[in-house]
Amino acid sequence: MAYQKLQAYKAADVTPSDSSNIPNISSPDGVRNSGCVLYIGTGGNVKVLTSSGDEVTFTNVADGTFFPVQVVKVFSTDTTASGIIALW
């Protein structure tokens, strides 16, 4: 299992998109995107693309959840959760 920091040093609002990835700030050279973890403000379904290329929908994610999956994209299609924040 990959090491995952417990504290974030950067945060940004996420606008779900079927075409755009979350900006890559996880690699100094900008090439490798190891993704970010998410905070879900208002729960619901969250469809993501993981840093390893898996496309998956997590259902019934609770309000106020820290989402410990390395994510590079949150899709607008099939995502009903809101108040999503990317954490690096």
Disulfide bonds with the S-S distance in Angstrom:
none
